[in-house]
Amino acid sequence: MKYVIVSGGVISGIGKGVLASSTGMLLKTLGLRVTSIKIDPYMNIDAGTMSPLEHGECFVLNDGGETDLDLGNYERYLGVTLTKDHNITTGKIYSHVISRERKGDYLGKTVQVVPHLTDAIQDWIERVARIPVDDSGIEPEVCIIELGGTVGDIESAPFVEALRQFQFRVGRDNFSLIHVSLVPVIHGEQKTKPTQAAIKDLRSLGLTPDMIACRCSETLDDPTINKIAMFCHVGPEQVVNVHDVNSTYHVPLLLLEQKMIDYLSARLKLSEITLNAEDKKRGDNLLARWRSLTTSIDESFEVVKIALVGKYTNLKDSYLSVIKSLEHCSMRCRRKLDIVWVEASDLEPEANETDKSKFHSAWNKLSSADGVLVPGGFGSRGTEGMILAAKWARENNIPYLGVCLGLQVATIEFARNVLGLKDATSAEFDGDSPEESHAVLYMPEIDKEKMGGTMRLGLRPTNFQNDSEWSKIRKLYGGASEVHERHRHRYEVNPKLVEQLENEGMIFVGKDETGERCEILELRNHPYYVATQYHPEYMSKVLDPSKPFLGLVAASSGILDQVLSEQTSFTEKAEF
């Protein structure tokens, strides 16, 4: 097993996840099987209880793991399926060590950070790195490990020490470190001191980078590269210039141009790994498709404008998978994507009585969009605005996609304005309201006391109903009778209301395996009005876009019929 570590210095949020994903993707173009692990130094067991406004979105895996959003990057770029164990947190490691101590596994020894905690981290990495993550069932040959946070943070110290020891455990030929640093431009001058200081700190902790990936708003000058090389004890060819590009999908090709893979191949002796002709063909095909993808980005001129009506719009990473799904689909439709961010509460007249400008601005954005998307979320804030957005799309024949909460608000809107149930609401928004007004209610099996890991989570089947052959969303799935998507919710549409809704044209074309729980709704006689209880964005891949999102973007671009007629090519699985 070859290990490539990606660490970061100077500041957080400078693109370690994209760099790690891009490196893994390039290694796959050699025909190698690649997996990925994310280390998060926070004390939480997982990301499930963390606010999207503080940490960005919570990404959900097939096994129900609620993880850091970077695991979504890995899956999208690498075309793999990870597990909750691929996200290591301080909370998980301490919980594991304390559990072992309570069982007496340490034979009465004083349990300490070194060696017990650091050994546990190394054991965890070696175990998880060997889990097959693709359909072949074969162990990966390379593992990319991203160390979250910034080197030097007190929270990261046990993990840095574990990785220092790990390089000797696995051997020099199997361990390589890429350090991502910031090169700011001040008054036109590229400053190298922050990177020099970061590398000095890293080396003082016992880790020496093999490559330094320099994030900069512009292309690095040769004198800057040479200065970093000289003061950071590396060769100029080991300084990688990661400057701003048109999209993050250009980053792998940017790294390829700078011969990163040539260096890693020599450093890790990758040529000694035996690959067959099929492996190499798969890698060549991946690189060719990726090049074609970036070309389509550069050559797309027609714009499709999607209004994203959400409640966490102040931090766009809260909707990272949604954004990426829209990007994947716009590239497939050869359109330039324009996401119009609409804060849901700004659509509510009562919430903007003192500031009408927000209200008018929000409605101007919504009414000028080609399509409307209402993503998932929790709590009552902004939900009336989402209901108004769903009503606008329904009444004006604007393509609409609702995800999780977006399905629930669409149901409530329809119940109020078509069925005439004016008091229709959700138990989540108004738990004290009469039960007969609950168009959406708590799922009976959900634990109402404990928050962490208690939702309906992970990969679940959805069965299309027998009379749904007309359904656009079913056609997007290639006419399948059953699909598997990832879930994350506590509430569901009230089963007692379904017959009334369907009699008026809101058809629940997809239900769970029991035939009771509503999973997909679709309106008849509408260009595209679809909502899903599951989160299709979690399974969207760069080269294999999510079908519900593809329908939204295609309908908003005026090419849905074309997409449906070309369904064979659109449903073709990406050859990773």
C-alpha positions as CSV (number, residue, x, y, z in Angstrom):
1,M,0.0,0.0,0.0
2,K,1.3,3.4,-1.0
3,Y,0.2,6.4,1.2
4,V,0.0,10.0,0.0
5,I,-0.5,12.5,2.8
6,V,-2.0,16.0,2.1
7,S,-1.5,18.5,4.9
8,G,-2.1,22.3,5.1
9,G,-0.5,25.3,6.6
10,V,-0.9,29.1,7.0
11,I,-4.7,29.0,6.9
12,S,-7.5,26.5,6.6
13,G,-9.9,26.3,3.6
14,I,-7.2,26.7,0.9
15,G,-8.2,23.6,-1.1
16,K,-6.6,20.6,0.5
17,G,-9.7,18.5,-0.4
18,V,-9.6,19.5,-4.1
19,L,-5.8,18.9,-4.2
20,A,-6.2,15.5,-2.5
21,S,-9.1,14.5,-4.8
22,S,-7.2,15.7,-7.9
23,T,-4.1,13.8,-6.9
24,G,-6.1,10.6,-6.4
25,M,-7.9,11.1,-9.7
26,L,-4.5,11.4,-11.6
27,L,-3.2,8.3,-9.9
28,K,-6.3,6.5,-11.2
29,T,-5.4,7.6,-14.7
30,L,-2.4,5.3,-14.4
31,G,-4.7,2.4,-13.9
32,L,-4.3,2.2,-10.1
33,R,-7.1,1.7,-7.6
34,V,-7.2,4.6,-5.2
35,T,-9.0,5.1,-1.9
36,S,-9.1,8.1,0.5
37,I,-9.2,8.9,4.2
38,K,-10.1,12.3,5.8
39,I,-8.8,13.1,9.3
40,D,-10.8,15.7,11.2
41,P,-9.3,16.9,14.5
42,Y,-12.6,18.0,16.1
43,M,-14.0,16.1,19.1
44,N,-17.4,15.3,17.5
45,I,-17.9,11.6,16.7
46,D,-19.1,12.7,13.3
47,A,-20.5,15.8,11.4
48,G,-24.1,14.9,12.0
49,T,-24.8,17.3,14.8
50,M,-22.7,20.2,13.4
51,S,-24.4,23.4,12.0
52,P,-24.0,23.7,8.3
53,L,-23.3,27.4,8.8
54,E,-20.3,26.5,11.0
55,H,-18.8,23.5,9.2
56,G,-20.4,23.3,5.8
57,E,-22.6,20.5,4.7
58,C,-22.8,17.1,6.3
59,F,-22.1,14.4,3.7
60,V,-23.9,11.1,3.9
61,L,-22.4,7.8,2.8
62,N,-24.1,4.5,1.8
63,D,-23.6,3.0,5.2
64,G,-25.3,6.0,6.8
65,G,-22.1,7.7,8.0
66,E,-22.5,11.4,8.5
67,T,-19.1,12.8,7.5
68,D,-17.0,15.8,6.5
69,L,-17.9,17.3,3.1
70,D,-14.4,16.4,1.7
71,L,-15.5,12.7,1.5
72,G,-18.0,13.9,-1.1
73,N,-15.1,15.4,-3.1
74,Y,-13.3,12.1,-3.0
75,E,-16.3,10.1,-4.1
76,R,-17.1,12.6,-6.9
77,Y,-13.6,12.7,-8.3
78,L,-12.5,9.1,-7.8
79,G,-15.8,7.3,-8.5
80,V,-15.6,5.3,-5.3
81,T,-17.9,4.4,-2.5
82,L,-16.4,5.1,1.0
83,T,-17.5,4.1,4.5
84,K,-17.9,6.0,7.7
85,D,-14.6,4.6,8.9
86,H,-12.9,6.6,6.1
87,N,-13.6,9.7,8.2
88,I,-11.4,9.7,11.3
89,T,-12.2,12.2,14.0
90,T,-10.7,12.9,17.4
91,G,-14.0,11.8,19.0
92,K,-13.9,8.5,17.2
93,I,-10.3,7.8,18.2
94,Y,-10.7,8.7,21.8
95,S,-14.0,6.7,22.0
96,H,-12.2,3.7,20.5
97,V,-9.2,3.9,22.9
98,I,-11.4,4.5,26.0
99,S,-13.6,1.6,25.1
100,R,-10.6,-0.7,24.8
101,E,-9.3,0.6,28.2
102,R,-12.6,-0.2,29.8
103,K,-12.4,-3.7,28.5
104,G,-8.9,-4.2,29.9
105,D,-7.2,-4.5,26.5
106,Y,-4.2,-2.6,27.7
107,L,-3.3,-5.1,30.4
108,G,-3.3,-2.5,33.2
109,K,-0.9,0.0,31.5
110,T,-1.3,3.7,31.9
111,V,-3.1,4.7,28.7
112,Q,-1.4,7.7,27.1
113,V,-1.6,9.8,23.9
114,V,1.8,8.2,22.9
115,P,1.8,5.3,22.2
116,H,-1.8,4.2,22.7
117,L,-3.6,6.9,20.8
118,T,-1.0,7.3,18.1
119,D,-0.9,3.5,17.6
120,A,-4.7,3.4,17.3
121,I,-4.6,6.1,14.6
122,Q,-2.0,4.1,12.6
123,D,-3.9,0.8,13.0
124,W,-7.1,2.5,11.9
125,I,-5.4,3.9,8.8
126,E,-3.9,0.6,7.8
127,R,-7.2,-1.3,8.3
128,V,-9.4,1.2,6.4
129,A,-6.9,1.8,3.6
130,R,-7.4,-1.9,2.5
131,I,-11.2,-1.8,2.2
132,P,-12.3,-2.2,-1.4
133,V,-14.1,0.9,-2.6
134,D,-15.2,0.0,-6.1
135,D,-17.2,-2.7,-7.8
136,S,-14.1,-4.9,-8.4
137,G,-13.9,-5.9,-4.8
138,I,-10.1,-5.6,-5.0
139,E,-8.0,-3.8,-2.4
140,P,-6.7,-0.3,-3.4
141,E,-3.0,0.2,-4.2
142,V,-2.9,3.8,-3.1
143,C,-4.5,5.7,-0.2
144,I,-4.8,9.5,-0.1
145,I,-4.9,10.8,3.5
146,E,-6.0,14.4,4.0
147,L,-5.1,15.9,7.4
148,G,-7.8,18.5,8.2
149,G,-7.1,21.8,9.9
150,T,-3.8,23.5,9.9
151,V,-0.5,21.9,11.0
152,G,0.5,23.5,14.3
153,D,-3.1,23.5,15.7
154,I,-3.2,21.9,19.1
155,E,-6.1,19.6,18.0
156,S,-3.9,18.2,15.2
157,A,-0.9,17.3,17.3
158,P,-1.8,13.6,18.0
159,F,-2.4,13.0,14.3
160,V,0.8,14.7,13.2
161,E,2.7,12.6,15.7
162,A,0.9,9.4,14.5
163,L,1.8,10.3,10.8
164,R,5.4,11.0,11.9
165,Q,5.6,7.5,13.3
166,F,3.7,6.0,10.4
167,Q,6.3,7.0,7.8
168,F,8.7,4.6,9.5
169,R,6.1,1.9,10.0
170,V,5.3,1.7,6.3
171,G,8.8,2.7,4.9
172,R,10.1,5.6,2.9
173,D,9.1,4.1,-0.5
174,N,5.4,3.8,0.6
175,F,5.0,7.3,2.2
176,S,4.9,10.7,0.5
177,L,3.7,14.0,1.9
178,I,2.2,17.0,0.0
179,H,1.9,20.2,1.9
180,V,-0.6,22.8,0.7
181,S,0.4,26.4,1.6
182,L,-0.8,29.9,0.7
183,V,1.3,32.4,-1.3
184,P,-0.5,35.7,-0.9
185,V,-0.1,38.6,-3.4
186,I,0.4,41.9,-1.6
187,H,0.8,45.1,-3.7
188,G,1.6,42.9,-6.7
189,E,4.4,41.0,-4.9
190,Q,4.2,37.2,-4.3
191,K,5.0,36.6,-0.6
192,T,6.8,33.4,0.3
193,K,7.4,34.0,4.1
194,P,4.1,32.3,5.2
195,T,5.0,29.1,3.3
196,Q,8.6,29.2,4.7
197,A,7.2,29.5,8.2
198,A,4.7,26.7,7.6
199,I,7.3,24.3,6.3
200,K,9.6,25.1,9.2
201,D,6.8,24.2,11.6
202,L,6.1,21.0,9.7
203,R,9.8,19.9,9.7
204,S,10.1,20.7,13.4
205,L,7.3,18.1,14.0
206,G,9.3,15.5,12.2
207,L,7.5,15.6,8.8
208,T,9.4,16.6,5.6
209,P,7.2,17.4,2.6
210,D,8.1,15.8,-0.8
211,M,6.0,18.4,-2.6
212,I,4.8,21.9,-1.7
213,A,1.5,22.8,-3.4
214,C,1.3,26.6,-3.5
215,R,-2.1,28.1,-3.7
216,C,-2.0,31.6,-5.3
217,S,-4.5,33.8,-7.1
218,E,-2.0,34.0,-10.0
219,T,0.7,32.0,-11.7
220,L,3.9,31.9,-9.6
221,D,6.9,33.6,-11.0
222,D,10.1,31.5,-11.4
223,P,11.9,33.6,-8.8
224,T,9.1,32.8,-6.3
225,I,9.3,29.1,-7.1
226,N,13.1,29.1,-6.7
227,K,12.9,31.0,-3.4
228,I,10.4,28.6,-1.9
229,A,12.6,25.6,-3.1
230,M,15.7,27.1,-1.6
231,F,14.3,28.0,1.8
232,C,12.1,24.9,2.1
233,H,14.8,22.4,1.2
234,V,13.1,21.0,-1.9
235,G,13.9,21.1,-5.6
236,P,12.0,23.5,-7.9
237,E,10.3,20.6,-9.6
238,Q,8.8,19.7,-6.1
239,V,7.0,23.1,-5.9
240,V,3.6,22.8,-7.5
241,N,1.9,26.0,-8.7
242,V,-1.9,25.7,-7.9
243,H,-3.1,29.0,-9.2
244,D,-6.7,30.0,-9.8
245,V,-8.3,28.3,-12.8
246,N,-11.8,28.4,-14.5
247,S,-13.1,25.6,-12.3
248,T,-11.9,23.1,-9.8
249,Y,-12.2,20.4,-12.6
250,H,-9.2,22.0,-14.3
251,V,-7.0,21.3,-11.2
252,P,-6.1,17.7,-12.1
253,L,-4.9,18.8,-15.6
254,L,-3.0,21.7,-14.0
255,L,-1.1,19.2,-11.8
256,L,-0.6,16.9,-14.7
257,E,1.1,19.7,-16.7
258,Q,3.5,20.2,-13.9
259,K,4.5,16.5,-13.9
260,M,3.2,15.8,-10.3
261,I,2.4,12.2,-11.3
262,D,5.8,11.7,-12.8
263,Y,7.4,12.8,-9.5
264,L,5.1,10.7,-7.3
265,S,5.6,7.6,-9.6
266,A,9.3,7.8,-9.1
267,R,9.1,8.7,-5.4
268,L,6.8,5.9,-4.5
269,K,8.1,3.4,-7.2
270,L,4.6,3.0,-8.6
271,S,6.1,1.3,-11.7
272,E,6.7,-1.7,-9.6
273,I,2.9,-2.3,-9.1
274,T,1.7,-4.8,-11.6
275,L,-1.1,-3.6,-13.8
276,N,-2.9,-5.5,-16.6
277,A,-4.0,-4.1,-19.9
278,E,-7.5,-3.5,-18.7
279,D,-6.4,-1.4,-15.8
280,K,-4.3,0.8,-18.1
281,K,-7.2,1.1,-20.6
282,R,-9.5,2.2,-17.8
283,G,-7.0,4.8,-16.7
284,D,-6.5,6.1,-20.2
285,N,-10.3,6.3,-20.7
286,L,-10.7,8.3,-17.5
287,L,-8.1,10.8,-18.5
288,A,-9.7,11.2,-22.0
289,R,-13.1,11.8,-20.5
290,W,-11.8,14.3,-18.0
291,R,-10.1,16.3,-20.8
292,S,-13.3,16.3,-22.7
293,L,-15.1,17.5,-19.6
294,T,-12.9,20.5,-19.1
295,T,-13.1,21.3,-22.8
296,S,-16.9,21.4,-22.5
297,I,-16.6,23.8,-19.6
298,D,-14.5,26.2,-21.6
299,E,-16.7,26.0,-24.7
300,S,-20.1,26.5,-22.9
301,F,-21.6,29.9,-23.6
302,E,-25.4,29.5,-23.2
303,V,-26.3,30.2,-19.6
304,V,-28.8,28.3,-17.4
305,K,-29.9,30.2,-14.3
306,I,-31.0,28.2,-11.3
307,A,-32.5,29.9,-8.2
308,L,-31.3,28.0,-5.1
309,V,-33.8,28.9,-2.4
310,G,-32.2,28.0,0.9
311,K,-31.7,28.9,4.5
312,Y,-27.9,28.6,4.8
313,T,-26.9,30.8,1.9
314,N,-24.5,32.8,4.0
315,L,-22.1,29.8,3.8
316,K,-22.3,28.3,0.3
317,D,-20.3,25.2,1.5
318,S,-23.6,24.3,3.3
319,Y,-24.8,23.2,-0.1
320,L,-21.6,21.9,-1.6
321,S,-23.0,18.6,-2.9
322,V,-26.0,20.5,-4.4
323,I,-23.6,22.9,-6.1
324,K,-21.5,20.2,-7.5
325,S,-24.5,18.2,-8.8
326,L,-25.7,21.3,-10.6
327,E,-22.2,21.7,-12.1
328,H,-22.0,18.1,-13.2
329,C,-25.4,18.4,-14.9
330,S,-24.6,21.8,-16.6
331,M,-21.4,20.4,-18.0
332,R,-23.4,17.4,-19.4
333,C,-25.9,19.8,-20.9
334,R,-23.1,22.0,-22.2
335,R,-24.5,25.1,-20.4
336,K,-22.7,27.7,-18.3
337,L,-24.2,27.5,-14.8
338,D,-25.4,30.6,-13.0
339,I,-26.6,29.8,-9.4
340,V,-28.8,32.6,-8.1
341,W,-28.7,32.5,-4.3
342,V,-32.1,33.3,-2.7
343,E,-32.3,33.5,1.1
344,A,-35.7,31.8,1.7
345,S,-36.8,34.2,4.5
346,D,-36.3,37.2,2.2
347,L,-39.3,35.9,0.1
348,E,-41.6,36.2,3.1
349,P,-43.5,39.6,3.2
350,E,-44.0,39.4,7.0
351,A,-40.3,39.0,7.6
352,N,-39.4,42.0,5.6
353,E,-41.9,44.7,6.7
354,T,-39.1,47.0,7.7
355,D,-36.8,46.3,4.8
356,K,-38.8,45.9,1.5
357,S,-35.6,46.0,-0.6
358,K,-34.7,42.4,0.5
359,F,-38.1,41.2,-0.3
360,H,-38.2,42.8,-3.8
361,S,-34.6,41.7,-4.6
362,A,-35.4,38.1,-3.6
363,W,-38.5,37.9,-5.8
364,N,-36.7,39.5,-8.7
365,K,-34.0,36.8,-8.5
366,L,-36.6,34.1,-8.2
367,S,-38.8,35.3,-11.0
368,S,-35.9,35.8,-13.4
369,A,-34.5,32.2,-13.0
370,D,-34.9,29.4,-15.5
371,G,-35.4,26.8,-12.7
372,V,-36.0,26.6,-9.0
373,L,-34.2,24.3,-6.5
374,V,-35.2,24.0,-2.8
375,P,-32.6,21.9,-1.0
376,G,-32.7,20.1,2.4
377,G,-32.6,21.8,5.8
378,F,-33.8,21.8,9.3
379,G,-36.1,23.9,11.4
380,S,-38.9,26.4,10.6
381,R,-36.9,29.5,9.6
382,G,-37.4,30.4,6.0
383,T,-39.9,27.6,5.3
384,E,-42.7,29.9,4.4
385,G,-40.4,31.4,1.8
386,M,-39.7,28.0,0.4
387,I,-43.4,27.3,0.2
388,L,-43.9,30.5,-1.8
389,A,-41.0,29.5,-4.1
390,A,-42.6,26.0,-4.7
391,K,-46.0,27.8,-5.4
392,W,-44.3,30.1,-7.9
393,A,-42.7,27.3,-9.8
394,R,-45.9,25.2,-9.9
395,E,-48.2,28.0,-11.0
396,N,-45.8,29.5,-13.6
397,N,-44.6,26.2,-15.2
398,I,-41.0,26.8,-14.0
399,P,-38.9,23.7,-13.6
400,Y,-38.7,22.7,-9.9
401,L,-36.6,20.3,-7.9
402,G,-37.2,19.8,-4.2
403,V,-34.8,17.8,-2.1
404,C,-35.8,16.3,1.3
405,L,-37.3,19.5,2.9
406,G,-37.9,20.7,-0.7
407,L,-40.3,17.7,-1.1
408,Q,-42.1,18.5,2.2
409,V,-42.6,22.2,1.5
410,A,-43.9,21.3,-2.0
411,T,-46.4,18.9,-0.4
412,I,-47.5,21.5,2.1
413,E,-47.9,24.2,-0.6
414,F,-50.1,21.8,-2.7
415,A,-52.2,20.8,0.3
416,R,-52.8,24.5,1.2
417,N,-53.5,25.9,-2.3
418,V,-54.9,23.0,-4.3
419,L,-56.6,20.9,-1.6
420,G,-57.7,23.9,0.3
421,L,-56.2,22.7,3.6
422,K,-55.2,26.2,4.7
423,D,-53.6,25.1,8.0
424,A,-51.5,22.4,6.5
425,T,-48.0,22.4,8.0
426,S,-45.2,20.1,9.2
427,A,-44.8,18.7,12.7
428,E,-41.2,20.1,12.5
429,F,-42.4,23.6,11.9
430,D,-45.3,23.6,14.4
431,G,-45.4,20.7,16.7
432,D,-48.2,22.1,18.8
433,S,-50.6,22.4,15.9
434,P,-53.4,19.8,15.6
435,E,-52.3,16.4,14.2
436,E,-54.9,16.6,11.4
437,S,-53.0,19.7,10.0
438,H,-49.8,17.8,9.6
439,A,-49.1,17.2,6.0
440,V,-45.6,16.2,7.1
441,L,-45.0,14.3,10.3
442,Y,-42.4,12.6,12.4
443,M,-41.4,9.2,11.2
444,P,-42.6,6.7,13.9
445,E,-39.3,4.8,14.2
446,I,-37.2,8.0,14.9
447,D,-35.6,8.7,18.3
448,K,-36.9,12.1,19.4
449,E,-34.4,12.5,22.2
450,K,-31.0,11.7,20.8
451,M,-29.8,13.7,17.8
452,G,-26.6,12.1,16.6
453,G,-27.0,9.3,14.0
454,T,-30.7,8.8,14.7
455,M,-32.2,9.9,11.4
456,R,-33.1,7.7,8.5
457,L,-29.7,7.5,7.0
458,G,-27.8,5.9,4.1
459,L,-28.6,4.0,1.0
460,R,-32.2,2.9,0.7
461,P,-34.3,1.5,-2.2
462,T,-37.1,3.5,-3.9
463,N,-39.6,1.5,-6.0
464,F,-41.4,3.2,-8.9
465,Q,-45.1,2.6,-8.8
466,N,-46.7,0.4,-11.5
467,D,-48.6,3.2,-13.2
468,S,-45.6,5.6,-13.5
469,E,-44.5,4.9,-17.1
470,W,-45.3,8.5,-18.0
471,S,-43.0,9.9,-15.3
472,K,-40.1,12.1,-16.5
473,I,-38.0,11.2,-13.5
474,R,-38.5,7.5,-14.1
475,K,-37.4,8.0,-17.7
476,L,-34.3,9.9,-16.5
477,Y,-33.5,6.8,-14.4
478,G,-33.6,4.8,-17.6
479,G,-37.1,3.3,-16.9
480,A,-35.8,1.5,-13.9
481,S,-38.3,-0.2,-11.5
482,E,-36.1,0.4,-8.5
483,V,-33.3,2.9,-7.6
484,H,-31.0,3.2,-4.6
485,E,-30.3,6.7,-3.2
486,R,-29.0,8.1,0.1
487,H,-31.3,9.5,2.8
488,R,-31.0,11.8,5.7
489,H,-34.4,12.8,7.3
490,R,-36.6,12.5,10.3
491,Y,-40.0,13.5,8.8
492,E,-42.2,12.1,6.0
493,V,-45.3,13.0,4.1
494,N,-48.5,12.0,6.0
495,P,-49.6,8.7,4.4
496,K,-53.3,9.6,5.1
497,L,-53.0,12.6,2.8
498,V,-51.6,10.8,-0.2
499,E,-54.8,9.8,-1.9
500,Q,-56.2,13.4,-1.8
501,L,-53.0,14.8,-3.2
502,E,-52.8,12.2,-6.0
503,N,-56.5,12.8,-7.0
504,E,-55.5,16.4,-7.7
505,G,-52.4,15.6,-9.8
506,M,-49.5,15.4,-7.3
507,I,-48.4,11.8,-7.9
508,F,-46.0,9.9,-5.6
509,V,-44.3,7.9,-8.4
510,G,-41.7,6.5,-6.0
511,K,-42.2,4.8,-2.6
512,D,-40.1,2.8,-0.2
513,E,-40.0,-1.0,-0.1
514,T,-43.2,-1.0,2.1
515,G,-45.2,1.0,-0.4
516,E,-46.2,3.4,2.3
517,R,-43.4,6.0,2.6
518,C,-43.4,8.6,-0.2
519,E,-40.0,9.0,-1.8
520,I,-40.6,10.9,-5.1
521,L,-43.4,13.2,-6.1
522,E,-44.1,14.5,-9.6
523,L,-46.8,16.8,-11.1
524,R,-48.5,15.8,-14.3
525,N,-48.9,18.4,-17.0
526,H,-45.8,20.4,-15.8
527,P,-42.5,20.9,-17.7
528,Y,-40.6,19.4,-14.7
529,Y,-41.9,19.5,-11.2
530,V,-40.1,16.8,-9.2
531,A,-39.2,16.3,-5.5
532,T,-37.3,13.6,-3.7
533,Q,-37.3,12.6,0.0
534,Y,-33.8,11.3,-0.5
535,H,-30.7,13.4,-1.3
536,P,-29.7,12.6,-4.9
537,E,-26.8,15.1,-4.8
538,Y,-24.8,12.7,-2.5
539,M,-24.4,10.2,-5.3
540,S,-23.7,12.6,-8.2
541,K,-20.3,12.0,-9.9
542,V,-18.3,14.3,-12.1
543,L,-18.7,11.9,-15.0
544,D,-22.1,10.4,-14.0
545,P,-24.5,13.2,-12.9
546,S,-27.5,12.8,-10.6
547,K,-30.6,12.1,-12.6
548,P,-33.1,14.4,-10.7
549,F,-30.6,17.3,-11.0
550,L,-30.0,16.5,-14.6
551,G,-33.7,16.7,-15.2
552,L,-33.9,20.1,-13.6
553,V,-30.9,21.6,-15.5
554,A,-32.1,20.0,-18.8
555,A,-35.7,21.3,-18.4
556,S,-34.4,24.8,-17.3
557,S,-32.2,24.8,-20.5
558,G,-35.1,23.8,-22.7
559,I,-33.6,20.5,-23.7
560,L,-35.3,17.9,-21.5
561,D,-37.0,16.1,-24.4
562,Q,-33.6,15.8,-26.1
563,V,-32.0,14.4,-22.9
564,L,-34.8,11.9,-22.5
565,S,-34.5,10.8,-26.2
566,E,-30.7,10.3,-25.7
567,Q,-31.3,8.3,-22.5
568,T,-28.9,5.5,-23.4
569,S,-25.9,7.8,-23.4
570,F,-27.1,9.8,-20.5
571,T,-27.5,6.8,-18.2
572,E,-24.3,5.1,-19.2
573,K,-22.2,4.5,-16.1
574,A,-18.9,6.3,-15.9
575,E,-16.0,4.0,-16.5
576,F,-13.8,4.8,-13.6
